[in-house]
Amino acid sequence: MKDAVVLNQEETNSLITISNPPVNALSHEVRKGLMKAINDSLEDPGIETLAIIGSGKFFSAGADIQEFGKPSQGPQLPEICNLIESSRKPVFALINGTALGGGLELALSAHFRIAVPSAKIGLPEIHLGLLPGSGGTQRLPRIIGAEKALEMMLNGNPVSAQVGLSYGVIDWVDETGDLTVSARGIIQEVLEEKQSFTATRERTEGLQDEGGNRNAIEDQRIVWGKKAKGLYSPFQIIDCVKNALSLPFQEGLQFERESFNRCLESPQRKGLIHAFFAERRCKKIHEIRDVQPRKLETLAVLGGGTMGGGITVAALDAGLNVVMIERDEASLDKGRTNVEKVYDRHISKGRMSSDEKQKILSRYHPTTDFEKVSSADMVIEAVFEEMEVKKDVFRKLDQCVRPGTVLASNTSYLDIDQIASTTSRPQDVLGLHFFSPANIMKLLEIVVPSRLSDDALATGFALANRMGKVPVRAGNSDGFIGNRILGAYAKVAGYMMEDGTSPYRIDEAVRDFGYPIGPFQMFDLAGGDIGWANRKRNAESRDPQERYVHVADRICERGWFGQKTGRGFYLYEENSRNGFEDPEVLAIIDEERSKKEIRIRDYDPEEIIRRYLGAMVNEGAKVLGEKVARCPSDIDAVQLYGYGFPRFRGGPMKYADMYGIDRILQDIQEFSEEDPFFWKPSELLQDLVSKGQTFDDLNLQ
């Protein structure tokens, strides 16, 4: 077995290389190897300096995720960091690539840090409900002060080597292209000039601006007090940084360790860790594990509207050539504008130069010539959500594209098998349900009809990966995973509204639970006309036993489709997304209640959430039972990345496990007494409760 840490002596320098591909995670073997290599080097009288580097493109991405949830084995990373920092010989961190989490904490304990220009450094622990637990909250503020340290820890996103240099985290950025050679020169210079080196714990540059540090801490308390919504770790990070500025180093480390352990045991950490693994799990599709995707260099997008434009931008950003096809020049001009304004916005915010925009647009080919689809390796149809319209498009595609081209429909609800049946190549047809704006939203439902080939499916996942999407495999059911579950909790929101609770009160309760917006705000944001068209499509097949709320239809009949028309459930001022309560909407609701002679009930926030989540989990269990979703964590990924479910709660199925699925079932049974049709408990949910199991027991390992 190859050593996880390799020690090489170069004259009087020890070069210690972390070699644990692919990301040089700080596993038990790596920690053991580092401890031994460092101790050996410190004890060797012939060694004057130590340098730590990573193999490949990573310095280290931090903790080994394979060890999450398992008993920890020594030595621990804090011990190694303390050993490095206490060294009487100068220690250099050669940041040859990405240094995240514990990887950056390891580098912070060194006396000097040299990075390549392409290096990325960051402390992303907040995304897992944790905080830097190996001295990062104590060392970083001593070097760069509270403001920048809090920015790095509370944002959690990596910064470039150049930004790290400007902050003072990085001491040198090596532009030579050979980090080890360049480092030898710097190390030799340090030795020859007998430069003093200071342990990070004794650094004081970041402590000088006491007033600025205090203000930074209080500012972040205010910011996170408004936006935390159930998150615990941000406040622990702020407290740790405050103590770094006021307590002796060892006391600060002790406080950091206690805070880390509190985060480790918190419910938000369980939810965030689950969300992390849910995203990883949904990308692993057993049936295509060894399948080679088809060639994917040129994408054709049919339609340049909001969705087509967003898909085009996502594809261009992924490095693909894109042919955008519209029916006439006026529509094409609008499509071109939809694409270019995204990049113009980047330029106005300093994220991109005009030259970079032009380089990207050199791969963009808008046209009204439908025959141009023949050059594409994949075609994505993004036309109006109407079955006959889509069928006509696919008949036409079947005549124009070359054999082996993957044909995808961007549909929110429609039957992909029906669409595929209009072609002579159903094995090449799949659904790709993007979420708007498609260049920003991470979720992509990949819908698998009955005759889809494995390599076409693999190509769909390859596209998602190139675009940086979270791809979730979905069965071909009306609404697939996400919109089918949305239909259930949107209905229960409508029922509660009709029963007597204001839509604005329902939205508030859902936001307080952790969602960015409530269901009626979502109606206005997405556009009420889309759901209205779907309700009309399903009207004839609707079961007569089903309770139907007409309020949304009454609103749509007035042409109030939400933000795009300036009115929906909320009223909007011109060019504003901030809605106000609308008395006319409340009058419509009262009128509908009167027609049905409904006895008014005003639900409190707790019951609003019990009903909202009960409907969501029950429908999720039905989706699982029908094998529309592979596993509960796929449902969680869909709701987290496409529908705004609060990440710290892990997703609806994880939330159900933490709340107690027996309690969820009891709630559903209680509600079924008033509406047995809607609140019919899922057989799968009942089966899990009877066996004492949880949804997590069904997740794929």
C-alpha positions in Angstrom: 0.0 0.0 0.0 1.3 3.4 -1.0 2.3 5.7 1.9 -0.3 8.5 2.6 2.6 10.8 3.6 6.0 10.8 2.0 9.1 12.3 3.6 12.0 13.4 1.4 15.2 15.2 2.6 16.5 17.9 0.2 19.8 19.0 1.7 18.7 20.6 5.1 15.0 20.7 4.2 12.4 18.1 4.9 9.8 18.0 2.1 6.6 16.3 3.5 4.1 15.4 0.8 0.5 14.5 1.5 -0.4 11.8 -1.0 -4.0 10.7 -0.5 -5.8 11.2 -3.8 -8.1 12.5 -5.1 -8.2 15.5 -2.7 -5.5 14.6 -0.1 -8.2 14.3 2.6 -6.8 14.3 6.2 -7.6 10.7 6.9 -6.3 8.8 9.9 -3.4 7.4 7.8 -2.5 10.9 6.7 -2.6 12.3 10.2 -0.4 9.4 11.4 2.0 10.0 8.6 2.2 13.8 9.2 2.8 13.3 12.9 5.6 10.9 12.3 7.2 12.9 9.4 7.1 16.1 11.4 8.5 14.5 14.6 11.3 12.8 12.6 12.2 16.1 11.0 12.2 18.0 14.2 14.4 15.4 15.9 16.9 15.2 13.0 19.8 17.6 13.7 20.6 17.7 10.0 17.2 19.3 9.2 16.9 23.0 9.4 13.5 23.6 7.7 10.3 21.7 7.0 8.0 22.2 4.0 4.5 20.5 3.6 2.9 20.1 0.2 0.1 18.1 -1.4 0.3 15.8 -4.4 -1.7 16.6 -7.5 -3.9 19.6 -7.6 -4.9 19.7 -3.9 -2.9 20.8 -0.9 -5.7 19.2 1.2 -9.5 19.5 1.0 -9.7 18.9 4.8 -11.5 16.1 6.7 -12.1 12.7 5.2 -15.8 12.4 4.6 -15.5 8.6 4.9 -14.8 9.2 8.6 -17.9 11.3 9.2 -20.0 9.7 12.0 -17.3 7.2 13.0 -15.2 7.2 16.2 -12.3 9.4 15.7 -8.8 7.9 15.8 -5.6 9.8 16.9 -3.6 11.7 16.3 -6.1 14.5 15.8 -5.5 17.4 13.5 -5.3 20.0 16.4 -2.4 18.0 17.8 -0.6 18.2 14.5 -1.3 21.9 14.1 0.0 22.6 17.6 3.2 20.5 16.9 3.9 22.5 13.7 3.3 25.8 15.3 5.6 25.0 18.3 8.4 24.0 16.0 11.7 25.7 16.6 12.5 25.1 12.9 10.6 27.2 10.4 7.8 25.3 8.7 6.5 26.3 5.2 3.1 25.4 3.7 3.5 25.0 0.0 -0.1 25.4 -1.2 0.1 23.7 -4.6 -3.7 23.8 -5.2 -6.9 23.8 -3.2 -6.6 24.1 0.6 -10.0 23.8 2.4 -11.1 23.4 5.9 -8.6 21.4 7.9 -6.2 21.7 5.0 -6.1 25.5 5.4 -6.0 25.1 9.2 -2.9 22.9 8.7 -1.3 25.7 6.5 -2.3 28.4 9.1 -0.2 26.6 11.7 2.9 26.9 9.6 5.2 29.9 9.9 5.1 30.8 6.2 2.6 30.1 3.3 3.6 30.0 -0.4 0.8 29.4 -3.0 0.6 28.9 -6.7 -1.6 31.4 -8.5 -4.4 28.8 -9.2 -4.7 27.9 -5.5 -8.0 28.3 -3.7 -8.2 28.6 0.1 -11.3 28.5 2.3 -13.0 27.4 5.5 -16.3 25.9 4.4 -17.3 24.2 7.7 -20.3 26.4 8.1 -21.9 24.6 5.1 -21.9 21.4 7.3 -23.2 23.1 10.4 -19.7 23.2 11.9 -16.8 25.6 12.5 -13.1 25.3 11.9 -12.1 23.1 14.8 -8.4 22.8 14.5 -7.4 26.3 15.6 -8.7 28.2 12.5 -11.0 30.5 14.5 -8.1 31.5 16.7 -5.2 31.7 14.2 -6.8 33.4 11.3 -8.0 36.5 13.2 -4.6 37.0 14.7 -3.2 37.3 11.1 -5.9 39.2 9.2 -8.3 40.6 11.8 -11.9 39.9 12.6 -13.6 41.4 9.5 -11.8 39.3 6.9 -11.6 36.2 9.1 -15.4 36.3 9.7 -16.0 36.9 6.0 -14.0 33.7 5.1 -15.6 31.6 7.8 -19.2 32.8 7.6 -19.3 32.9 3.8 -17.6 29.5 3.6 -16.6 30.0 -0.1 -13.0 29.7 -1.2 -10.9 32.7 -2.3 -8.1 32.9 -4.8 -4.4 32.9 -3.9 -4.2 36.5 -4.9 -7.1 37.5 -2.6 -5.4 35.4 0.1 -2.2 37.4 -0.5 -4.1 40.7 -0.2 -5.7 39.6 3.1 -2.3 38.5 4.5 -3.1 34.8 4.7 -0.6 34.0 1.9 2.9 35.3 2.2 4.1 34.7 -1.4 2.3 33.8 -4.6 4.7 31.8 -6.9 4.5 32.9 -10.5 7.4 30.7 -11.8 5.4 27.6 -12.5 7.5 25.4 -10.3 6.5 25.8 -6.6 9.1 23.5 -5.1 12.0 25.2 -6.9 10.7 28.6 -6.0 10.2 27.5 -2.4 13.8 26.3 -2.2 14.9 29.9 -3.0 12.6 31.4 -0.4 13.6 28.9 2.2 17.3 29.6 1.5 16.7 33.3 1.7 15.0 32.9 5.1 17.9 30.9 6.4 20.7 33.1 5.0 19.1 36.3 6.3 18.4 34.6 9.6 14.8 35.9 9.3 12.9 35.6 12.5 9.7 33.5 12.3 6.8 33.9 14.6 4.3 31.2 15.6 0.8 32.2 14.4 -0.5 32.1 18.0 1.9 35.0 18.7 1.0 37.1 15.7 -0.6 40.4 16.5 -1.2 42.1 13.1 -4.9 41.3 13.2 -5.4 42.5 16.7 -4.2 46.1 16.2 -7.5 47.6 15.1 -9.6 47.0 18.3 -12.5 49.2 17.3 -12.7 47.8 13.8 -12.6 44.2 15.2 -15.4 45.0 17.6 -17.5 46.6 14.9 -17.0 43.6 12.6 -18.2 41.2 15.3 -21.3 43.2 16.2 -22.1 43.8 12.5 -22.0 40.0 11.9 -24.2 39.4 14.9 -26.8 41.7 13.5 -26.6 40.2 10.0 -26.9 36.6 11.2 -29.6 37.5 13.7 -31.7 38.4 10.7 -30.9 35.6 8.4 -29.8 32.6 10.5 -33.2 30.9 10.6 -32.3 28.0 12.7 -28.6 27.9 12.0 -26.5 27.5 15.1 -22.9 27.5 13.9 -22.7 31.1 12.6 -23.1 32.4 16.2 -20.5 29.9 17.5 -18.0 31.1 14.9 -18.6 34.8 15.9 -18.1 33.9 19.6 -14.9 32.1 18.8 -13.5 35.0 16.8 -14.4 37.4 19.6 -12.5 35.2 22.1 -9.5 35.0 19.7 -9.2 38.8 20.1 -9.6 38.8 23.9 -8.5 35.5 25.5 -5.1 33.8 25.7 -4.5 31.5 22.9 -4.9 28.2 24.8 -8.2 29.4 26.3 -9.4 30.4 22.9 -8.5 26.9 21.5 -10.4 25.3 24.4 -13.5 27.5 23.7 -13.2 26.6 20.0 -13.2 22.8 20.8 -16.2 23.1 23.1 -18.1 25.2 20.4 -17.2 22.6 17.8 -18.6 19.8 19.9 -21.8 21.8 20.5 -22.2 22.2 16.7 -21.5 18.5 16.3 -24.4 17.6 18.4 -26.9 20.2 17.1 -29.9 19.3 14.9 -28.8 21.7 12.2 -25.5 19.9 11.8 -27.4 16.6 11.2 -29.6 18.2 8.6 -26.6 19.9 6.8 -24.5 16.7 6.8 -27.4 14.8 5.4 -27.8 17.5 2.7 -24.1 17.1 1.8 -24.4 13.4 1.3 -27.7 13.6 -0.5 -26.1 15.7 -3.2 -23.3 13.2 -3.5 -25.6 10.2 -3.5 -27.9 11.4 -6.2 -25.0 11.5 -8.7 -24.3 7.8 -8.3 -26.5 5.9 -10.7 -25.9 2.2 -10.5 -27.3 1.4 -14.0 -24.8 3.7 -15.8 -21.8 3.3 -13.5 -19.7 1.7 -16.3 -21.6 3.3 -19.3 -19.7 5.7 -21.5 -21.8 8.8 -22.3 -22.1 9.9 -25.9 -20.1 12.8 -27.4 -21.3 16.1 -26.1 -19.7 19.2 -27.7 -22.6 21.0 -29.4 -26.0 21.6 -27.8 -29.1 22.9 -29.6 -31.7 24.8 -27.6 -35.2 25.3 -29.1 -36.6 28.5 -27.7 -34.9 31.6 -26.4 -37.4 32.7 -23.7 -36.6 32.8 -20.0 -36.0 29.1 -19.7 -34.3 28.6 -23.1 -32.1 31.6 -22.5 -31.1 30.3 -19.0 -30.3 26.8 -20.4 -28.2 28.5 -23.2 -26.2 30.4 -20.6 -25.7 27.3 -18.5 -24.4 25.4 -21.5 -22.1 28.3 -22.6 -20.7 28.5 -19.1 -20.0 24.8 -19.3 -17.9 25.3 -22.4 -20.3 23.9 -24.9 -21.1 25.3 -28.4 -24.8 26.3 -28.4 -27.2 26.7 -31.3 -30.3 28.6 -30.2 -33.2 28.2 -32.5 -36.3 30.5 -32.6 -39.3 30.6 -34.9 -38.8 34.2 -36.2 -36.3 37.1 -36.0 -38.3 39.0 -33.4 -38.3 36.0 -31.0 -34.6 35.4 -31.8 -33.7 39.0 -30.9 -35.4 38.6 -27.5 -33.6 35.3 -27.0 -30.3 36.9 -27.9 -31.0 39.7 -25.4 -31.9 37.2 -22.7 -28.5 35.6 -23.1 -26.4 38.8 -23.5 -27.9 40.6 -20.5 -26.6 37.9 -18.2 -23.1 38.5 -19.3 -23.6 42.3 -19.3 -24.7 42.1 -15.7 -21.4 40.2 -14.9 -19.4 43.0 -16.6 -21.3 45.7 -14.7 -20.4 43.9 -11.4 -16.8 43.5 -12.4 -17.0 39.7 -12.6 -16.1 39.5 -16.3 -14.4 41.6 -19.0 -15.9 42.5 -22.4 -13.3 40.3 -24.0 -14.3 37.3 -21.9 -17.9 37.9 -22.9 -17.0 37.9 -26.5 -15.0 34.8 -26.2 -18.0 33.0 -24.6 -20.4 34.3 -27.2 -18.1 33.1 -30.0 -19.6 29.6 -29.2 -23.2 31.0 -29.3 -25.0 30.6 -32.6 -28.6 32.0 -32.7 -30.7 31.2 -35.8 -34.2 30.8 -37.2 -33.0 27.9 -39.4 -34.5 24.8 -37.8 -32.2 22.6 -40.0 -29.2 23.8 -37.9 -30.2 21.2 -35.2 -28.4 18.7 -37.4 -25.1 19.8 -36.0 -26.0 19.1 -32.4 -25.0 16.2 -30.2 -28.0 16.9 -28.0 -31.2 19.0 -28.5 -33.1 20.5 -25.6 -36.6 21.6 -26.4 -37.8 24.6 -24.2 -41.1 25.5 -25.9 -44.5 26.1 -24.5 -45.7 23.5 -21.9 -48.4 21.9 -24.1 -48.3 18.3 -25.1 -49.3 18.8 -28.8 -46.9 21.6 -29.3 -44.0 19.4 -27.9 -45.1 16.4 -30.0 -45.0 18.5 -33.1 -41.5 19.7 -32.3 -40.2 16.1 -31.7 -41.8 14.9 -35.0 -39.9 17.6 -36.7 -36.6 16.8 -34.8 -36.9 13.2 -35.8 -36.6 14.2 -39.4 -33.7 16.6 -39.0 -31.2 15.3 -36.4 -28.6 12.7 -37.1 -28.6 9.2 -35.6 -27.4 9.1 -32.0 -28.4 12.6 -31.1 -30.0 12.8 -27.6 -33.3 14.5 -27.6 -34.5 16.2 -24.4 -37.7 17.8 -23.4 -37.6 20.5 -20.7 -41.0 19.8 -19.3 -42.3 20.4 -15.8 -45.1 17.8 -15.9 -45.7 16.1 -19.3 -45.4 12.4 -20.1 -42.0 11.8 -21.7 -43.1 8.4 -23.1 -45.8 10.1 -25.0 -43.4 12.6 -26.4 -40.8 9.9 -27.3 -43.5 7.9 -29.1 -43.7 10.5 -31.8 -40.2 9.7 -32.9 -38.5 6.7 -34.5 -35.9 6.8 -31.8 -37.5 6.6 -28.3 -34.3 5.2 -26.9 -32.7 8.7 -27.4 -35.5 10.7 -25.7 -35.4 11.8 -22.1 -36.7 14.6 -19.9 -34.5 17.3 -18.5 -36.5 19.4 -16.1 -34.5 22.6 -15.5 -35.5 25.1 -12.8 -35.7 28.8 -13.5 -33.4 30.7 -13.8 -31.7 27.7 -15.4 -28.2 29.3 -15.3 -28.5 29.7 -11.5 -30.7 27.0 -10.0 -28.7 23.9 -9.3 -31.3 21.2 -9.6 -31.9 19.2 -12.8 -34.4 16.4 -12.7 -33.4 13.8 -15.3 -36.6 12.0 -16.3 -36.3 8.4 -17.5 -39.0 7.1 -19.8 -39.5 3.4 -20.4 -37.4 2.9 -23.5 -34.4 5.2 -22.8 -31.0 3.7 -23.5 -28.3 3.7 -20.8 -25.8 5.7 -22.8 -28.5 8.4 -23.5 -29.1 8.5 -19.7 -25.4 8.7 -19.0 -25.2 11.7 -21.5 -27.9 13.5 -19.5 -25.9 13.1 -16.3 -22.7 14.1 -18.2 -24.4 17.4 -19.2 -25.6 18.0 -15.6 -22.1 17.5 -14.3 -20.6 19.8 -16.9 -23.1 22.5 -15.9 -22.4 22.0 -12.2 -26.0 20.8 -11.6 -27.3 18.5 -8.9 -28.8 15.8 -11.1 -31.7 13.6 -9.7 -33.0 10.6 -11.5 -36.8 10.7 -11.7 -39.4 8.3 -13.0 -41.9 9.3 -15.7 -44.8 10.4 -13.4 -46.9 13.5 -13.8 -44.8 16.3 -12.2 -41.9 13.8 -11.7 -40.6 14.2 -8.1 -40.5 17.9 -7.4 -43.7 19.2 -8.9 -45.7 16.2 -7.9 -44.8 16.8 -4.2 -45.2 20.6 -4.8 -48.8 19.8 -5.9 -49.5 18.2 -2.6 -48.3 20.9 -0.3 -49.7 23.7 -2.6 -53.1 22.0 -2.3 -52.8 21.9 1.5 -51.8 25.6 1.5 -54.9 26.3 -0.5 -57.1 24.3 1.8 -55.8 26.2 4.9 -56.4 29.5 3.1 -59.9 28.5 2.2 -60.5 27.2 5.7 -59.9 30.7 7.1 -56.1 31.4 7.3 -54.8 34.4 5.4 -52.4 33.4 2.6 -50.0 36.0 4.0 -50.0 34.3 7.4 -49.3 31.0 5.8 -46.4 32.4 3.8 -45.0 33.9 7.1 -45.2 30.6 8.9 -43.4 28.8 6.1 -40.7 31.5 6.0 -40.3 31.2 9.8 -39.7 27.5 9.3 -36.8 28.4 7.1 -38.0 28.7 3.5 -36.9 31.9 1.7 -40.5 32.4 0.5 -43.9 30.9 1.1 -46.2 29.0 -1.3 -48.2 32.1 -2.4 -45.1 34.1 -3.0 -43.8 31.2 -5.0 -47.0 31.2 -7.1 -46.3 34.9 -7.9 -42.6 34.3 -8.6 -43.1 31.3 -10.9 -46.1 32.7 -12.7 -49.6 31.6 -11.9 -50.4 30.9 -15.6 -48.2 27.8 -15.6 -50.0 26.0 -12.7 -53.3 27.2 -14.1 -52.6 25.6 -17.5 -51.7 22.4 -15.7 -54.9 22.4 -13.6 -57.0 22.9 -16.7 -55.1 20.0 -18.4 -55.9 17.7 -15.5 -59.5 18.9 -15.0 -61.2 16.0 -16.8 -59.2 13.4 -14.9 -59.6 15.0 -11.5 -61.3 12.6 -9.0 -64.8 14.0 -8.0 -63.8 13.2 -4.4 -61.0 15.6 -4.4 -61.5 18.9 -2.7 -60.8 21.7 -5.2 -60.0 25.3 -4.2 -60.9 27.8 -7.0 -59.1 30.9 -5.6 -56.0 30.6 -7.7 -58.2 30.1 -10.8 -60.2 33.3 -10.0 -57.0 35.2 -9.6 -55.6 33.9 -13.0 -58.9 34.7 -14.7 -58.3 38.3 -14.0 -54.9 38.1 -15.7 -53.1 38.3 -12.4 -50.2 35.9 -12.9 -47.8 37.3 -10.2 -44.7 39.4 -10.5 -44.6 39.5 -14.3 -48.1 41.1 -14.4 -47.6 43.2 -11.2 -50.3 41.4 -9.4 -51.1 37.8 -8.1 -51.7 36.9 -4.5 -49.7 40.1 -3.8 -49.6 43.6 -5.3 -46.3 44.8 -6.8 -45.1 48.3 -7.5 -43.5 48.8 -10.9 -40.1 47.1 -11.2 -40.3 45.7 -7.7 -40.3 42.2 -6.4 -41.6 43.2 -3.0 -45.2 42.4 -2.7 -47.9 43.9 -0.5 -51.1 42.3 0.8 -54.0 42.8 -1.6 -57.5 43.5 -0.2 -59.1 42.3 -3.4 -57.5 38.9 -3.1 -58.8 38.6 0.4 -62.3 39.5 -0.9 -62.0 36.8 -3.6 -61.1 34.3 -0.8 -64.0 35.4 1.3 -66.4 35.0 -1.6 -65.2 31.5 -2.3 -65.6 30.6 1.4 -69.1 31.9 1.4 -70.1 29.9 -1.6 -69.0 26.7 0.2 -70.3 27.8 3.6 -67.0 27.0 5.2 -66.7 27.3 8.9 -63.7 29.6 9.5 -60.6 28.2 11.2 -57.5 30.3 11.6 -54.5 27.9 12.0 -51.6 28.8 14.2 -48.0 28.6 12.8 -47.4 25.2 14.4 -50.4 23.6 12.8 -49.7 25.3 9.4 -46.3 23.6 9.4 -47.7 20.2 10.6 -50.1 20.2 7.7 -47.7 21.6 5.2 -44.9 19.1 6.0 -47.4 16.3 6.6 -48.7 16.7 3.0 -45.1 16.9 1.7 -43.8 13.8 3.5 -46.9 11.7 2.7 -46.6 12.5 -1.0 -42.9 11.9 -0.9 -43.5 8.5 0.6 -46.0 7.7 -2.2 -43.4 8.9 -4.8 -40.9 6.5 -3.2 -43.4 3.6 -3.0 -44.1 4.0 -6.7 -40.3 4.1 -7.5 -40.6 7.5 -9.1 -37.7 8.4 -6.8 -34.9 6.0 -6.1 -34.5 6.8 -2.4 -35.6 9.3 0.3 -32.4 11.4 0.0 -33.1 12.0 -3.8 -36.4 13.6 -2.7 -34.5 15.7 -0.2 -32.0 16.8 -2.9 -34.9 17.9 -5.1 -36.6 19.9 -2.4 -33.3 21.4 -1.2 -32.0 22.5 -4.6 -35.2 23.2 -6.5 -37.8 24.3 -4.0 -36.1 26.2 -1.2 -36.5 23.6 1.6 -34.3 24.9 4.5 -30.9 23.2 4.1 -30.3 23.0 7.9 -33.3 20.7 8.2 -31.9 18.3 5.6 -34.9 17.9 3.4 -38.5 16.8 4.0 -37.7 13.1 4.5 -34.8 13.8 6.8 -36.9 16.2 8.7 -39.6 13.5 9.1 -37.0 11.2 10.6 -35.8 13.8 13.0 -39.4 14.9 13.9 -40.4 11.2 14.1 -42.2 9.4 11.3 -44.6 8.0 13.8 -45.7 11.5 14.7 -46.0 12.4 11.0 -48.3 9.4 10.6 -50.3 10.4 13.6 -50.8 13.9 12.2 -51.9 12.5 8.8 -54.3 10.2 10.5 -55.7 13.0 12.5 -56.2 15.2 9.4 -57.7 12.3 7.5 -60.8 12.5 9.7 -61.8 15.8 8.0 -60.6 14.8 4.4 -59.9 11.1 4.0 -59.3 11.4 0.2 -56.4 13.9 0.4 -55.0 12.7 3.7 -54.9 9.0 2.8 -51.6 7.7 4.5 -48.9 6.3 2.3 -48.6 2.5 2.5 -44.9 2.9 2.7 -45.1 5.3 5.6 -47.4 3.0 7.5 -45.1 0.1 6.8 -42.0 1.9 8.0 -43.7 2.9 11.2 -45.0 -0.6 11.9 -41.4 -2.0 11.5 -39.8 0.7 13.6 -37.7 1.9 10.6 -36.9 5.4 9.2 -36.6 6.9 5.8 -32.9 6.9 6.2 -32.9 3.1 6.4 -34.0 3.2 2.7 -31.2 5.4 1.5 -28.7 3.9 -1.0 -25.3 3.5 0.5 
